[in-house]
């Protein structure tokens, strides 16, 4: 008489199915958290860009600003001055280094950063530098955009920390587009960013 292998027993099969289901549900839970973080990141990035553009256009058209708005614009100007770094004519190596440091600081070491050409790199229309003129004195400066592509390979916790870091308003980086692909227990991320540096003078 041929005995049936024990791993085909109904109890073992049910246990195996339950373990597989647990792994699948855990993965879906992580992906849900990443999607929520990505949505929040995009909303914050769009909101900050719109606020700067709205205030800047009102200054250019000489529309009167309230006292609170003047204070807010001055605060934004000072914050961007403090957060950004002046770069020379050949800024690409430093932009690559500074962008990579953002990801390495949260534990992502498998990261590749390339500076993209806004016209041919597939990252949309090239951006112009943004002039910033403090209303309450202080030297004018310009925010200079550097389109950057980041390809990273990391676990869920490290990627979550990186997304939280990019959402921080003290980081002079704007997220344009992000693609996340699961690769076993890791995530492959392809991000299109704009790194903003500072250029003194109007």
Steps between C-alpha positions, in 0.01 A plus 500: 500500500640840394482765770402856405779754572429698814552836327188426290294459813194731507610671823846576359350630175270734695793627708707561186211689339459713812872589503493595132191715562673672795802589283277634222289709740813643665640601160172667405501688831849636433407600146193681635717701741741590219214611275358722778842654559545560127162672475582724797841580353349600165232716666756682717733556203219639284373719784842651570565568130160664454549718809836629378372559146186680624688729734767565238246591229323741737829673573577529127156650424536741794185373665496606863582231754364490851734519799465126562582419138803729502630327812436159343683595179796633698502182706502285185784704351713464813420128525604436141817705545594290803407167338669544163869494407678723246664298223753591234470474125565124499234411757423144384750309721389686813130457415556126459693480827243701701204305359664165572571613859124551559440131431815368667407687820194275544685176423456468121845427358399340170423830330595640159458872429524663158445862403249516216471738208156658537457524122606149401490304824127430489430698815261754352556863413820654639451730797628853526678634810264662751594851617451558872490856633447544877238769565655620824856555383774251434678404180305348212594155371380239254399137552662294223335170399701185430292208356625176655410133453549268797494122475500328837462144632400467864278333757162637608620676820788680326280609211234628739763707682625638167147607399448667837831682455405624153168627638685715755464867406860564609629284213552700175369220279179479297362158402364496144434133441554170677474136391523221759537133406510212745803272464463217749534652847650817352365798305651646185433871479539726197456865601507822300599788727596864474785602729502876567826686556553871572655766283571834663376818334174563314 
